[in-house]
Structure formats: C-alpha cells, structure tokens
Amino acid sequence: MKYIEQTNQMRDAQVDAIKTYLYLKIACGCVPLSQLFCQGAFNTLDLEQEEISASIRDFLATHPAAAALFEYARLKNDSGEQVSEMLEKQIRKDPESIDYEIFFQKAFYGVSYTDYLFSLPMGAGKTYLMAAFIYLDLYFARNEPNNPAFAHNFMIFAPSGLKSSVVPSLKTIQRFDPTWVIPEPAASEIKRLLSFEVLDQSKTAKKSNKTKNPNVQKIANHQPLSELFGLVAVTNAEKVILDRIQEKAGQISMFEESDDEKDRQANELRNLIGKLPALSVFIDEVHHAVSDEIKLRAVVNKWAENQTINSVVGFSGTPYLEKAEKIQVTDGLSVSSAEISNIVYYYPLIDGVGNFLKRPIVKIAELPDSGRIIDRGVREFLDNYKDTVYPDGTCAKLGIYCGTIEKLEELVYPLVAGITAEYGLSADCILKFHKGNKQYPQPADSQMEFDSLDQPFSKVRIILLVQIGKEGWDCRSLTGIILSQEGDCPKNMVLQTACRCLRQVQKDALETALIYLNSSNADKLNSQLQKQHHISLQEFTDADHHKTKLNRYDRTKYLRLPKVDFYQLKIRYETLIAEKARPEENLPDACKNTQIVAGVIKTTDLTMEVLERTVDDAEHGDTPASYFPWLCGIVRRSLETLTMEQLLPYDPILREVFQTITYQRDDGRYFSSRYDRAAVEANIRKAFCDSRSFETKEECIPQSASLLNITNFTPVVETTNPDDYCPKQEQVEKIILDDRGKLKLDKKAQAMMDLAQELGQEDILASLRKKFTSHPQKDRSFHYLPYHTDSSFEQDFLNEVLTFPEVEHLGLEVYYNGDRALTEFKIKCYRHSGGRWEYVGLYTPDFLIFQRKGGVIHKVLIAETKGQAYANDPKFKDRKTFMETEFLRQNNAAFGYERFEYLYLEDSMSERERLVLTQRKICAFFEEG
C-alpha cells in the first residue's frame, strides 16, 4: 500500500477500495461474509463491559455468531436510533431461539462462495480498479500458487442494457499500467502472463471444426484448462450467458440437454466457463433485485458446485434496493434493510464532486406543470452550454427524463423541437431514446446514436429518455439533466439520476453541469444527500479541492473512559379525543390561503442556499377541468375516508369552489395555475374529517452512551480544511508517542530530568515531566485525536478550559462531543406548548466536563458554545430551554443529587466574561462543601 500511495496514480477511492480488498483477501482468507460473521471476525464488543446477565455473557462468548448479531442489533444510525431494539431484546430474552448461522446465510443471499460488493460512484474509475484487483491477485497467486484466497483467472460481466458500448470500453483493462500497483520487475512479468479475450460474438463461426460457438472457441484455445493462469475474459451477461435461460415454475432452467442449437451453444459456453480454475467473477453494476441478476446468480451457483469459483466481486454506484428486504430471525421477528447487504466498501458520490466529477448548478423550479419546467430548463441549458465544446471534440449535452413514452412523444419532443429551432439548431440535435411500445416503436438507429454520444461526430445535443440511463450510463459530455415531475425516475434514484451529468471530461479542469428539478424531485434529492452522505457539501464546491490526510487515534481505552449514564425524556401518546366535522362551516374556506402568487425559479449549488430568484406570474393552467371527475378524484385520494354520498349534499358550495380554481378558455374549462389544486382538495377532505388531539404522557428512560461511536471512527480522515481539527497533527503524533512511552526529549530536557531524578527532587521532577510532556492535560482530554470542530470558538474554549488550575485541582476531564457522527451522547429535546409536548430535535452537546468517583462519572457539566448568528434560531432556543429546565430537572431528580449542570456561552461574549463565567460555574458545581 505504501508503494501504491507513493506512485500516486490511483484515485483516493481506488486506493481505499484496494486496502479493503487486500484485507479481505489476506487477513480474512477470502472466505464468504456469512462465514466471517459466524466466526466473529468483525466483533468489537467487550462483553465484560456490557450490562448483560452472566448467562447471556457466557452464551455470547461461546457463540461468536450470536455476538455478531447482538452487536449488529445495537448499532446506532446517524440519528442516534438503534438498528433493532426488538432483536436485541430477543437475544437477551432467549438467545437459543435464533439459528444464527441460518440468519447470516439468509442475510448474504444463501450463497456458498465468496461474494463482495464495492460501491463506487460513476467516474471513480471502476474499470481500472478491476484491473488493479486482477494484478494484485495474480501477484500473490504467483508467490503462493496453492493459496485458495487468490484467483488465477477472471471473468468480467458488463452491465445489463449496455451491450455494444461497455464491453469494448472494458478493454481498457488491457491498457492498465500494472506499475501503478506493483513494482517492477513483477509488474511486467505478470503483464506478460495475461491473455485477454472479449467474448462479444453472437453468430456461429464458419468452417469451425472445433465448435459452433466462437466464444467457446476463444476459451478452448487456452489449453490445458486445468493449469490455466492469467486469463481475463470480458463478456456481457445478457448476450452470452443469460439469453437462453428460461424460468419455469419459479425455477431457473439451464445446463440441460436441448435440441435447440442456441440452447446447446449457450450451455456449451456456460459449462466451459465453469471449468476455469480459481475463477474470480467481476460483475459491473450489480443489483440483486433485477431479473437478469437472478439468472446470473443461478449460473454462478451452478459453477460453484465445481469448486472452481474463487470469488464474485460486484461493483455498483447505487447499492440500494427498490424496497427493503426482510430477513426472518424467528417466527415472529424479522429485520429489514434497503441496502445490498454484502457491501464491503462504500465511497460517497459527493466526495467525488470537484475531485473527479463536474460541479453541479442546481435549479429548483416551483412551477405548476412539467412542460413549463422543461421549457425553462432547455432554454437555460442552451443559453449557457449551446457553444460548449470539450477538448476531446464532444459537445455539451442535456438529458431529459420523461417518465412515459407517450409523454416523450406527445408533449416533450414537440416542445423541445420548437425551442431548438428558435436557437438555430437542426432537427437531428434531438435523440428520442426508448424501447418502444405498440403505439410508438423504438426510433430507428437510436441505439447506435445513443452509444455514440461521446464521439466528436455526434450531432445530438438533447437526449429524451424513458426508463433508460438512470445508472451505468457513461457519457462524459452529458452536461445537464432535467427531472420535471415525480415519476421521471424511481423515487429512490433521484440522486443517482440527477448526477448522471457530473462525469468529468477533462482531468483537473473546472467543469460545471446543470441539474433542473421540480420541487418534489428537489426535496428527494436533498433528502437522499442528507441520508447517504454525512459531510458538508460546501467542501466540494471549493475551487482547489486539495485534501489533507490526517491520522486519527482512539484513546478511550487508554483513558479508561466510562459511559455517561443519563435519563432521556420519552413522550407517549395515549388518549384520542375527537370533535365532529362541520363541513358546512369549513367548505366555503377551502380556497383560503391556497393562491399561488407566481412561479419562482431558484438557483443553488447543492448547498441548497438560494443564490438567485426569478418570477413567472402568467396563467399557465393547461389541465382540462370537469366538475364530477374532479369530485371523483377527491374521493379516490381520500383513502376511503370520504364517499361521493357525503359530498353531494354540499353540491352548491363545491361548485363555487370549482369555479374559483378553474378558468374558461375558448376550447373549454381548465384548472388555474394560480391555485394550489392539491391544497384545495385536501381542505375539502379535511372539512369532512373529525378533528383529533392527543394527550401525552412522559416518562424517563435510563440511557448509557459512549462518547465515541467506534463504528463511525476511521483511522484516517481527509479534509480540505485541516485547521478545523485540533490539536495539530504534529502534536497528535507526540501525544500518541507519549501514551506509548516512546516520546523522545531533546538532550537538554533529558539532562534536566536525569539530574532531578538523581538528586531525588520529586517536586522538580514532576514539574519537569509536566513541562516536557506532549500536552500537560493529555490524560484529562482528547478521547480521540484529533477533534473535528465546527468553529474556532470551540477550539478556543477547549484550550482555555484545559489551562484552568481547577481542572487538575478538582480532578476534572474535558471532552469534545460536538461531532454527531462520532458520539452516542445525544439528547432528544421537546418543547412544552399548549399543554402538550412537541419534539424539537436531536441535540448533540458540544462539550462534557466531568468528575469521577471510584472510576464512575459522578458529576457532568454540559457546555454549549454557540455562535451569535445561531443564538436566535427558534429550534436552538427550544433545545436550550429544554436542557436548562427539563433535562436538568428530570435527571437530577432521578439521581437524587445535582449530577448535571448546563453552561451556555456565546461568541459575542468578551474573553474575560467567558472565562469568568466558565470558571465560576465549574467551581460552584464541582467543589464540595
């Protein structure tokens, strides 16, 4: 790894993936994940420190698979919520009720062979990563020919749906320079051993006296197969492996004798591949949920029976399932996950922005219909990128997702054709790309044009798509995407689809791309960014984007840091009180506060901070309106809470509402774009609903939280702002050396220490030790190093408090807690309003200053350092009020003494005011008597 990092030819995503790959190959022996979990290979729980019964502790100690599942159940997500409290309770209650080996087999799809998935975004260089894996495997296989952890031969399957473009592009593996990952002379020696075969022929070879399948002949030329070493075959699963597989009665039918010539050829190829020794199968854009992957899984399962499969390695930029998969634990208990379970490495898409991806310009169009959004989006793209030609000769292109073929043909194409004509572009600049239906067949030559988009000769500037190009679409010249309505792409793939246009054309160039969204898709994009990425997006919009690597260290064991015990307020809703609906009073106000003053176009850059607004106030309603179908729609969307019989008695009022939200044109009546139709219809349904209120009851739940969430802790962190970390890296390394007793002093300091020790002057010796230590209070702080802080104000506070003589005098410890990804100590805050509790949010305190008694935390001062700009934030004020009143009251009453105190500081305070307040609070709270 040191060699790979020194050559500096691989991207950071590739380097980290290689580290994981080698760890699984060398440290874990390349065995299946189900087996590794059953062996407890990744278990980190210290059972002696867990609050569990002696019998459960003994059971978990002797059953590593149970301990692995127990640890999984207790994991916390980013919101501090436990993965499965029910699963933890089941193991505590009856650990023998679960078949742990069966569970892990189900969790990893019941396969008997090694199956790993590497999740990297588009543009990260997955093809070169495959090549690196191949050379590294062969390097170790040459050294240890009989070690089953390393593959000797490789079969690469291209993504589904990309038959003609991806298979040739994967030939770049042949051009990969092995010296990027392996030093000479080994790199050249291994390259000479490699033989490449692209299995892309689908027709029978003429005059062949060996076989009628040309792809079989390519492999058969390498003899003897039992000693084959270094074969890299590239193929397309659909074209060569799967086309002749049928599903009969729920079972995959294959490897059977058949009179059909094509069946015979397909079986011949599958059988031959299954005989290749120590074979590693690479699958690009792998997804377990799609039908072709189910077929491919069946083929690999069959090969595995021959004991020739070394491993299956999948690659995907979107490792998310369309819906969560349930795994049965017991008859009455199951767990579910929406991610593919065998992910072993994950690199976030956003980490590539400004690194190897274009920087996005996001436009959010709050307009009432899809057509207007497309109109504005196309015009803005042409205004900014019409004349953009990249250094490789390709022109900037825009992709518009249309949802249905009918919408593409009947609405979008005529609209876009009119706009491009205005801009002086020819008709062939638009490509309609879909698979066709009975009414609209697939356009002639559209596949060829789609495959040629990244060629300089392509005249296409705008691509209209239906259910194509959401993933696996490698088009570097794509510079814009429009998602104008819900349903243009799957809801869980808005992020992946919108970012198709971010692939960089020229390395290290400042390139931008336009993403145009309606408000619904913008909300989904924002939600998926927050859910899938845990870092500030602003870091990736900086021009230079140079990152610094910092080493991080866990010091919790060195400090013997205990958990923090506290009580969490929990609100339960118990009583439902209903008041009867009064539609005769509420229906006349159905249109109240539903007017849309104007359409607004907002410009942002993925930080969601609005940079510009433009207004469109014209009447654009183009949806035909009819009274009774409108009523039927209101009833249909009520989820059976409203019937037509209930509406009809109020016909006069409803007709007035209908007249208000519609307008008359020459060709009929239409819904007005100046009213929020959905809101009006919702108000009508609400008028028939009984109003409800809930009585709440409160209880205090005991909690125990670690100040370091080790599952999110990584030994290396990359940052564009190293000043956000403290202490500095040089001092961090000194503290770690000091912890290990390896910190070397300069000659003068060492001589002074030796003299004091020789003279027996213990006071002077202690003073010198403190003076020459890596940090005078290193044993009272820094439970991990370095801390990542949000502001210099937090760093100032930490440095100031650690200089207080009271810290040492009173035996205090000071820990930063403000990184919510790295702490478990988070508090759910509520606001008491109108006689009921309302949830405010999850609060992560900035600092904990505490005092121990008998090794256990005795008193805790929670310190909050807040910038003045945020001090008036209503949510923060509510959290502050909760902490100063309810949290302290509930906890101190529960513990029977003042265990917690709260200190609030604003950066608007003077340094003297801040120090005096902090010192007084510390003395008053921690000094006894």
C-alpha positions, 0 to 999 in steps of 0.5 A: 500500500505504501508503494501504491500511495507513493506512485500516486496514480490511483484515485483516493477511492481506488486506493481505499477500495484496494486496502479493503480488498487486500484485507479481505483477501489476506487477513480474512482468507477470502472466505464468504461474509456469512462465514466471517460473521459466524466466526466473529471476525468483525466483533468489537464488543467487550462483553465484560463491559456490557450490562448483560446477565452472566448467562447471556455473557457466557452464551455470547462468548461461546457463540461468536455468531450470536455476538455478531448479531447482538452487536449488529442489533445495537448499532446506532444510525446517524440519528442516534436510533438503534438498528433493532431494539426488538432483536436485541431484546430477543437475544437477551430474552432467549438467545437459543431461539435464533439459528444464527448461522441460518440468519447470516446465510439468509442475510448474504443471499444463501450463497456458498462462495465468496461474494463482495460488493464495492460501491463506487460512484460513476467516474471513480474509475471502476474499470481500472480498479478491476484491473488493479484487483486482477494484478494484485491477485495474480501477484500473490497467486504467483508467490503462493500458487496453492493459496485458495484466497487468490484467483488465477483467472477472471471473468468480467460481466458488463452491465445489463442494457449496455451491450455494444458500448461497455464491453469494448470500453472494458478493454481498457483493462488491457491498457492498465499500467500494472506499475501503478500497483506493483513494482517492477520487475513483477509488474511486467512479468505478470503483464506478460502472463495475461491473455485477454479475450472479449467474448462479444460474438453472437453468430456461429463461426464458419468452417469451425471444426472445433465448435459452433460457438466462437466464444467457446472457441476463444476459451478452448484455445487456452489449453490445458484448462486445468493449469490455466493462469492469467486469463481475463475474459470480458463478456456481457451477461445478457448476450452470452450467458443469460439469453437462453435461460428460461424460468419455469415454475419459479425455477431457473432452467439451464445446463440441460440437454436441448435440441435447440442449437442456441440452447446447446451453444449457450450451455456449451459456453456456460459449462466451459466457463465453469471449468476455469480454475480459481475463477474470480467473477467481476460483475459491473453494476450489480443489483440483486433485485433485477431479473437478469441478476437472478439468472446470473446468480443461478449460473454462478451457483451452478459453477460453484458446485465445481469448486472452481469459483474463487470469488464474485466481486460486484461493483455498483454506484447505487447499492440500494434496493427498490424496497427493503428486504426482510430477513426472518430471525424467528417466527415472529421477528424479522429485520429489514434493510434497503441496502445490498447487504454484502457491501464491503466498501462504500465511497460517497458520490459527493466526495467525488464532486470537484475531485473527479466529477463536474460541479453541479448548478442546481435549479429548483423550479416551483412551477405548476406543470412539467412542460413549463419546467422543461421549457425553462430548463432547455432554454437555460441549458442552451443559453449557457452550454449551446457553444460548449465544446470539450477538448476531446471534440464532444459537445455539451449535452442535456438529458431529459427524463420523461417518465412515459413514452407517450409523454416523450412523444406527445408533449416533450419532443414537440416542445423541445423541437420548437425551442431548438429551432428558435436557437438555430439548431437542426432537427437531428440535435434531438435523440428520442431514446426508448424501447418502444411500445405498440403505439410508438416503436423504438426510433430507428438507429437510436441505439447506435446514436445513443452509444455514440454520444461521446464521439466528436461526430455526434450531432445530438445535443438533447437526449429524451429518455424513458426508463433508460440511463438512470445508472451505468450510463457513461457519457462524459459530455452529458452536461445537464439533466432535467427531472420535471415531475415525480415519476421521471425516475424511481423515487429512490434514484433521484440522486443517482439520476440527477448526477448522471451529468457530473462525469468529468471530461477533462482531468483537473479542469473546472467543469460545471453541469446543470441539474433542473428539478421540480420541487418534489424531485428537489426535496428527494434529492436533498433528502437522499444527500442528507441520508447517504452522505454525512459531510458538508457539501460546501467542501466540494464546491471549493475551487482547489479541492486539495485534501489533507490526510490526517491520522486519527487515534482512539484513546478511550481505552487508554483513558479508561473512559466510562459511559455517561449514564443519563435519563432521556425524556420519552413522550407517549401518546395515549388518549384520542379525543375527537370533535365532529366535522362541520363541513358546512362551516369549513367548505366555503374556506377551502380556497383560503390561503391556497393562491399561488402568487407566481412561479419562482425559479431558484438557483443553488449549488447543492448547498441548497442556499438560494443564490438567485430568484426569478418570477413567472406570474402568467396563467399557465393552467393547461389541465382540462377541468370537469366538475364530477371527475374532479369530485371523483378524484377527491374521493379516490385520494381520500383513502376511503375516508370520504364517499361521493354520498357525503359530498353531494349534499354540499353540491352548491358550495363545491361548485363555487369552489370549482369555479374559483380554481378553474378558468374558461378558455375558448376550447373549454374549462381548465384548472388555474395555475394560480391555485394550489389544486392539491391544497384545495382538495385536501381542505375539502377532505379535511372539512369532512374529517373529525378533528383529533388531539392527543394527550401525552404522557412522559416518562424517563428512560435510563440511557448509557452512551459512549462518547465515541461511536467506534463504528463511525471512527476511521483511522484516517480522515481527509479534509480540505480544511485541516485547521478545523481539527485540533490539536495539530497533527504534529502534536497528535503524533507526540501525544500518541508517542507519549501514551506509548512511552516512546516520546523522545526529549531533546538532550537538554530536557533529558539532562534536566530530568536525569539530574532531578531524578538523581538528586531525588527532587520529586517536586522538580521532577514532576514539574519537569515531566509536566513541562516536557510532556506532549500536552500537560492535560493529555490524560484529562482530554482528547478521547480521540485525536484529533477533534473535528470542530465546527468553529474556532470558538470551540477550539478556543474554549477547549484550550482555555478550559484545559489551562484552568488550575481547577481542572487538575485541582478538582480532578476534572476531564474535558471532552469534545462531543460536538461531532454527531457522527462520532458520539452516542451522547445525544439528547432528544429535546421537546418543547412544552406548548399548549399543554402538550409536548412537541419534539424539537430535535436531536441535540448533540452537546458540544462539550462534557466536563466531568468528575469521577468517583471510584472510576464512575462519572459522578458529576457532568457539566454540559457546555454549549458554545454557540455562535451569535448568528445561531443564538436566535434560531427558534429550534436552538432556543427550544433545545436550550430551554429544554436542557436548562429546565427539563433535562436538568430537572428530570435527571437530577431528580432521578439521581437524587443529587445535582449530577448535571449542570448546563453552561451556555456561552456565546461568541459575542461574549468578551474573553474575560466574561467567558472565562469568568463565567466558565470558571465560576460555574465549574467551581460552584458545581464541582467543589464540595462543601 
